[in-house]
Every structure is written in C-alpha cells, then in structure tokens.
Amino acid sequence: MLRILHQIFRTGIVTEKLPPAEEGKVTIKGGLLDEEVMRRFRRSITIRFVDAGSCNACELELQAVNNPVYDSERFGIHFTASPRFADMLLVTGPVSRNMEVALKRTYNAIPTPKLVVAMGDCAYNGGIFGQSYASLGGVGNIIPVDAYIHGCPPSPADILNGILVAIRRVEAKK
C-alpha cells in the first residue's frame, strides 16, 4: 500500500489539459448550464442515463463529460441509477425492440416534469440502424423528447449544450 502511494506522489498529475478552444466552449456552456441548474433545480440536476441499443460511441463521450478533464459535476450535473430520483432522462442509440418496454417503464418512473434528451444521431432518427425488424428507430417514436443532441458521437461541449437546451425548453413550456 505504501509503495503504491509513493508511486502516486512521485508521478503527480498526468491529466492533459484541454485545448484552449475546447476549454472555452466547455466553460461558456457550463457556466450557462450552472446558472440554469441553480435557478431551476436549486444546485444540481440528476440524470438517469439509458442506452437503448447504441454502438457505445455516445457512451464514451458521456463518460468523457464525467471525467476529471471536463468535470460535469462542477456544473451541478449528477448521474443516478434510479429513475425515481432523476430530473432528466438521457437516452442514446436507436430503440431496439428489446428495450422498448424498459424505456417506457423508466420514463414513467421519472417524476414530473419529465425532461428527456435524446443523444446522438441514432437516438434522433435511428442513424445507421434505421427502422428494421430489430430497431424501432429514434427515441421520439417511443417517448416524447424535449431536446436532441446531434452528432455521431456528439462532443462533450455539445452534450452540455443539449442539457442546457432541454432545461430551457421545459422552462419555456411553463
């Protein structure tokens, strides 16, 4: 144990910094998102993430949003495993026939007001998978969607912006 701690202290921080242009985008969008989250959710927004049948490229970008480089928690974004505690549902991938019932149950378990964000081109219209015997197409065919995050896969800055757009659209509906 002491040997591992000694190695950690000797190595130091090895995380690379973001390029200045990307850091600027993330900081600006994150600042706006932080203001909206503080105003609407009183400090933090809790998101339930569901993979409805994607290729996992969007999940990798979502993990990048959570890593120490982008650090989404500094903007008040937290992820939960239970839809009962969630403020927002974030769905990736085209909805496979096997995930249809699970997605509807998750949507119904989220308390009102229900915020739904479909992330990636596959969640928008089925992407390269389209509609077939195994795929029902985009998330909007199954449950109502408040905002779409386009891209294959979208960048972390686009993900933060999509969450911001969803929060603002629900606020505008009221």
C-alpha positions in Angstrom: 0.0 0.0 0.0 2.8 2.4 0.9 4.6 1.6 -2.3 1.5 2.5 -4.4 1.0 5.8 -2.5 4.7 6.6 -3.0 4.4 6.0 -6.7 1.3 8.2 -6.9 3.1 11.1 -5.2 6.2 10.6 -7.3 4.2 10.6 -10.6 2.0 13.6 -9.9 -0.9 14.7 -12.1 -0.7 13.3 -15.6 -4.0 14.5 -17.0 -3.7 16.6 -20.1 -5.3 19.9 -20.3 -8.0 20.6 -22.9 -7.0 22.7 -26.0 -7.9 26.4 -25.3 -10.7 26.5 -27.9 -12.4 23.4 -26.4 -11.9 24.7 -22.8 -13.5 28.0 -23.8 -16.6 26.2 -25.2 -17.0 24.0 -22.2 -16.5 26.8 -19.7 -19.1 29.1 -21.5 -21.7 26.4 -21.9 -21.0 25.0 -18.5 -21.4 28.4 -16.9 -24.8 29.0 -18.6 -25.8 25.4 -17.6 -24.7 26.1 -14.0 -26.9 29.2 -13.8 -29.9 27.4 -15.2 -29.4 24.4 -12.8 -29.0 26.7 -9.8 -32.1 28.7 -10.7 -34.4 25.7 -11.7 -33.1 22.8 -9.6 -31.5 24.5 -6.6 -27.9 23.4 -7.0 -27.9 20.1 -9.0 -29.7 18.2 -11.7 -29.8 14.4 -11.5 -29.8 12.5 -14.8 -30.8 8.9 -15.5 -28.9 7.5 -18.5 -30.3 4.7 -20.6 -28.6 3.0 -23.6 -31.4 1.9 -25.8 -29.3 -0.1 -28.2 -26.4 2.1 -29.4 -22.9 1.3 -30.6 -21.4 2.8 -27.4 -19.7 5.8 -29.1 -22.1 8.2 -27.3 -21.5 6.4 -24.0 -17.8 7.0 -24.4 -18.4 10.8 -24.9 -20.8 10.8 -21.9 -18.0 9.2 -19.8 -15.7 12.0 -21.1 -18.1 14.5 -19.8 -17.9 12.9 -16.3 -14.1 12.5 -16.3 -11.8 14.9 -14.4 -10.9 16.8 -17.6 -14.5 18.1 -18.4 -15.8 17.5 -14.8 -19.5 17.9 -15.3 -20.1 17.9 -11.5 -18.7 21.4 -11.3 -21.8 22.5 -13.2 -24.2 20.6 -10.9 -24.7 17.5 -13.1 -25.0 14.2 -11.3 -26.0 10.8 -12.6 -28.2 8.3 -10.8 -29.1 4.6 -11.2 -32.7 5.1 -10.2 -35.2 6.9 -12.4 -37.2 7.8 -9.2 -34.5 10.2 -8.2 -33.9 11.6 -11.7 -34.8 15.1 -13.0 -33.9 14.1 -16.6 -33.7 11.0 -18.8 -30.8 10.9 -21.2 -31.2 8.2 -23.9 -28.6 7.1 -26.5 -29.0 4.8 -29.5 -31.9 3.7 -31.6 -34.6 2.0 -29.5 -34.3 -1.8 -30.0 -37.4 -3.9 -29.7 -36.0 -5.5 -26.6 -35.6 -2.0 -24.9 -39.0 -0.6 -25.7 -40.7 -1.7 -22.6 -37.7 -0.9 -20.3 -37.5 2.6 -21.8 -41.2 3.2 -21.3 -41.0 2.0 -17.7 -38.0 4.2 -17.0 -39.8 7.2 -18.5 -42.9 6.5 -16.4 -40.9 6.2 -13.2 -39.3 9.7 -13.6 -41.2 12.3 -11.5 -42.8 15.2 -13.3 -41.8 17.4 -15.0 -40.2 14.8 -17.2 -37.2 16.1 -19.2 -36.0 13.8 -22.0 -32.8 14.3 -24.0 -32.0 12.0 -27.0 -28.3 12.0 -27.6 -26.7 11.1 -30.9 -27.9 10.7 -34.4 -29.2 7.2 -33.7 -31.4 8.5 -30.9 -32.7 11.2 -33.3 -33.8 9.0 -36.3 -32.3 5.6 -35.9 -29.0 6.6 -37.5 -27.2 3.9 -39.5 -29.5 1.3 -37.8 -32.8 3.0 -39.0 -36.0 1.1 -38.5 -35.9 -2.6 -39.0 -37.1 -5.9 -37.5 -34.8 -5.2 -34.5 -34.9 -1.4 -34.3 -37.8 0.9 -33.7 -35.8 4.0 -34.9 -35.4 7.1 -32.8 -36.3 7.7 -29.2 -39.1 10.2 -30.3 -41.0 7.3 -31.8 -41.4 5.8 -28.3 -41.5 8.6 -25.7 -41.7 12.4 -26.0 -38.3 14.1 -26.4 -37.6 17.7 -25.2 -34.2 18.1 -26.9 -31.9 16.3 -29.3 -28.1 16.4 -29.2 -26.9 15.8 -32.8 -23.6 14.2 -33.7 -22.1 10.8 -34.2 -21.0 11.0 -31.4 -21.6 14.5 -30.1 -18.7 16.3 -28.3 -18.8 16.9 -24.6 -19.4 20.6 -25.2 -22.4 19.6 -27.4 -23.7 17.3 -24.6 -23.6 20.1 -22.1 -25.3 22.4 -24.5 -28.1 19.8 -25.2 -28.8 19.5 -21.5 -29.0 23.3 -21.3 -31.4 23.5 -24.2 -33.7 20.8 -22.6 -33.8 22.8 -19.3 -34.7 26.0 -21.2 -37.4 24.3 -23.3 -39.2 22.9 -20.3 -38.9 26.3 -18.6 -40.4 28.0 -21.8 -43.3 25.5 -21.8 -44.5 26.7 -18.4 
